[in-house]
Amino acid sequence: MVYRAKQGHPGGDMSVADILATLYFGVLRLDPASPNDPKRDRFILSKGHCTGALYATLAEKGFFPVEQLDTYMQPLSRLNGHPNRNSTPGVETNTGPLGHGMPVAVGAAIAGQIDNADYRVFVVVGDGELQEGSNWEAALTAGHRKLANLTLVVDRNGLQQGARTEDTAALEPLADKWRAFGWEVVEVDGHDHDALLSIFTAPATGRTRPLCVLARTHKGQGVSFMRDQVSWHHGVPNQAQYELALQEIGQ
């Protein structure tokens, strides 16, 4: 998709792909035939620039035909560079400006708490995105309200646009920060489907706090020349790189 569109964020797409696949095909209660069902689980991709992975997942889940992926970022396509709930089935809320998805997720979880609804809310944020203060205001609110129906997944690949997170504005000790805000915290290999599934499907009953999943990932996972390379936060492979990437991921 990125190769054809000549733009995109493939590094972050690859770091979050296993998380999205696990959620959509093993966890989330969603019906592509009824995307606005009030009983649905809510999923928000706060790192909204990684639409390549999101759209591919939504298409494979059946929210729209897989063939539409060919229109990624083309003029008048519903598959914009950032997700738009007004045009793309399965998109819960518009994201792109970093730090916006987490507050929306907290709002959705509060709504569920007020209504005594049994839906769950999941939100994925990038680690560099956590340098936006709006995330921590939302985290404080979620901890205060004991939103046990809320699960945050941090795509902890250690890289952001231009540099490593720890060289830009250090996040560690990240787990301790979330615990200080009143959250339960678990750490996991973000590319281990079984481990992710075990955490995501654990019943929220009995839990009295929101859950933060620190998913240790690799930018560009699965592609040798992209893996852990800050230069692939965004970028377009040339033909030789494209063919090598397809070969390495078994396509």
C-alpha positions in Angstrom: 0.0 0.0 0.0 2.7 2.5 0.9 4.8 1.5 -2.1 1.9 2.1 -4.4 0.8 5.4 -2.7 4.4 6.7 -2.5 3.7 7.9 1.0 3.0 6.4 4.5 4.4 5.3 7.8 5.5 1.6 7.2 7.8 1.4 10.3 4.9 2.1 12.7 2.5 0.0 10.6 4.7 -3.0 11.1 5.3 -2.4 14.8 1.5 -2.3 15.6 0.3 -5.0 13.1 0.5 -7.9 15.5 -1.4 -6.0 18.1 -4.2 -5.1 15.7 -4.5 -8.6 14.3 -4.8 -10.0 17.8 -7.4 -7.5 18.9 -9.6 -7.7 15.7 -9.5 -11.5 15.2 -9.4 -12.7 18.8 -10.8 -10.1 21.2 -13.0 -7.3 20.0 -16.8 -7.7 19.8 -17.4 -6.1 16.5 -19.8 -6.8 13.6 -18.7 -5.4 10.2 -22.4 -5.6 9.1 -23.4 -3.3 12.0 -20.3 -1.1 12.7 -22.3 1.3 14.9 -24.0 -1.3 17.2 -24.2 0.4 20.6 -23.1 -2.9 22.2 -19.9 -3.1 20.3 -16.4 -2.9 21.8 -14.7 0.4 21.0 -11.2 0.5 19.5 -9.3 3.7 18.9 -5.9 3.9 17.1 -4.6 7.1 18.6 -1.3 6.8 16.5 -3.5 7.7 13.6 -0.7 8.0 11.0 -0.4 4.2 10.9 -3.4 3.7 8.7 -1.7 1.2 6.5 -2.0 -1.4 9.3 -5.4 -0.3 10.4 -7.0 -0.3 7.0 -5.5 -3.7 6.1 -6.9 -5.1 9.3 -10.4 -3.6 8.8 -10.5 -4.9 5.2 -9.5 -8.4 6.3 -12.2 -8.3 9.0 -14.8 -7.4 6.4 -15.6 -3.8 7.0 -14.9 -3.0 3.4 -13.6 -5.0 0.3 -9.9 -5.8 0.4 -9.7 -4.5 -3.2 -10.3 -1.0 -1.9 -6.8 -1.1 -0.3 -5.5 -0.3 -3.8 -6.9 3.2 -3.4 -4.9 4.0 -0.2 -4.2 7.7 -0.1 -5.5 8.3 -3.6 -7.5 11.4 -4.4 -11.1 11.0 -3.2 -10.4 7.7 -1.6 -12.1 6.9 1.7 -8.7 5.5 2.9 -7.0 8.7 3.8 -3.6 9.1 5.4 -5.5 9.5 8.7 -8.6 7.6 9.7 -12.0 9.3 9.2 -15.0 7.8 10.8 -17.3 9.7 8.5 -16.0 7.9 5.4 -14.4 4.6 6.6 -16.5 1.8 8.2 -15.0 0.5 11.4 -13.2 3.7 12.3 -14.4 4.7 15.8 -13.0 8.2 15.8 -10.9 10.5 13.7 -7.2 10.5 14.8 -4.0 11.9 13.5 -3.1 14.9 15.8 -1.1 12.9 18.5 -2.6 12.8 22.0 -6.3 13.0 20.9 -7.2 9.3 20.8 -6.5 8.6 24.5 -8.9 11.3 25.8 -11.6 10.1 23.4 -11.1 6.5 24.7 -11.4 7.7 28.3 -14.7 9.5 27.4 -16.1 6.3 25.8 -15.1 4.3 28.9 -16.8 6.9 31.2 -19.9 6.6 29.1 -19.9 2.9 29.4 -19.4 3.2 33.2 -22.4 5.5 33.5 -24.6 3.3 31.4 -23.5 0.1 33.2 -22.7 -1.2 29.7 -20.6 -4.3 29.2 -18.6 -3.1 26.2 -14.8 -2.6 26.6 -12.7 0.2 25.2 -9.2 -0.4 23.8 -6.9 2.3 22.6 -3.4 2.1 21.1 -1.0 4.9 21.4 2.6 5.3 20.2 5.3 5.7 22.7 6.5 9.0 21.3 2.9 10.2 21.4 3.1 9.9 25.2 5.1 13.2 25.2 1.8 14.9 24.6 0.3 16.2 27.8 -3.3 15.4 26.9 -2.5 11.7 27.4 -1.6 12.3 31.0 -4.7 14.4 31.8 -6.7 11.5 30.4 -4.7 9.0 32.4 -5.3 10.9 35.6 -9.0 11.0 34.9 -9.2 7.2 34.1 -7.3 6.3 37.2 -9.5 8.5 39.4 -12.7 7.0 37.9 -11.3 3.5 38.1 -12.2 2.7 34.5 -11.8 -1.1 34.6 -13.4 -1.2 31.2 -10.5 0.6 29.6 -7.4 -1.0 28.2 -4.5 1.1 26.9 -1.8 -0.5 24.7 1.4 1.4 24.3 3.3 0.5 21.1 6.7 0.7 22.8 9.1 0.5 19.8 11.4 3.1 21.3 11.5 5.3 18.1 9.6 8.4 17.0 10.0 10.8 14.1 13.6 11.8 14.0 15.1 10.1 17.0 14.7 7.6 19.9 12.1 8.5 22.5 14.6 8.4 25.3 16.8 11.0 23.4 13.8 13.3 22.8 11.9 13.3 26.1 12.7 10.2 28.2 9.7 8.1 29.2 11.2 5.6 31.5 10.5 4.4 34.1 7.2 4.2 32.1 5.5 1.4 34.0 6.0 3.2 37.3 4.5 6.4 35.8 1.3 4.5 34.9 1.1 2.8 38.2 1.4 6.3 39.9 -1.6 7.4 37.9 -3.7 4.6 39.3 -3.4 2.0 36.5 -2.6 -1.7 36.5 0.4 -2.4 34.3 1.6 -5.5 32.4 4.5 -5.7 30.0 4.5 -8.0 27.0 6.2 -8.8 23.7 4.1 -6.9 21.3 4.7 -9.4 18.5 3.7 -12.5 20.6 0.1 -13.2 19.6 -0.5 -15.8 22.3 0.8 -13.5 25.1 -1.2 -10.6 23.8 -4.4 -12.7 23.5 -4.0 -14.0 27.1 -3.7 -10.4 28.4 -6.5 -8.9 26.3 -9.0 -11.7 27.0 -8.5 -11.8 30.8 -11.8 -10.9 32.4 -12.1 -7.3 33.6 -14.4 -8.5 36.4 -12.6 -8.1 39.7 -10.3 -5.5 38.3 -10.9 -2.1 39.8 -8.4 0.0 37.7 -7.8 0.7 34.0 -5.2 -1.5 32.4 -2.0 -0.3 30.6 -0.3 -2.9 28.4 3.3 -1.9 27.6 3.9 -3.8 24.4 7.5 -4.0 23.5 7.7 -3.9 19.7 10.1 -3.2 16.9 9.6 -0.5 14.3 9.6 -2.2 10.9 9.1 -5.6 12.4 9.6 -8.4 9.9 11.6 -6.4 7.3 15.3 -6.4 7.8 16.2 -3.0 6.5 13.3 -1.3 8.4 13.6 -3.0 11.8 14.6 -0.6 14.5 15.5 2.1 12.0 14.3 5.6 12.9 14.5 6.6 9.2 11.5 4.3 8.5 9.1 6.2 10.8 7.9 7.3 7.4 9.3 6.5 4.0 8.7 4.7 0.8 10.7 1.6 -0.3 12.2 1.6 -3.8 11.4 -1.4 -6.0 14.3 -3.5 -4.8 13.4 -2.9 -1.2 9.8 -3.5 -1.9 10.5 -6.9 -3.4 12.8 -7.8 -0.6 10.2 -6.8 2.0 7.6 -9.0 0.4 10.0 -11.9 0.3 10.9 -11.5 4.0 7.3 -11.3 5.2 6.4 -14.3 3.1 4.1 -12.7 0.5 
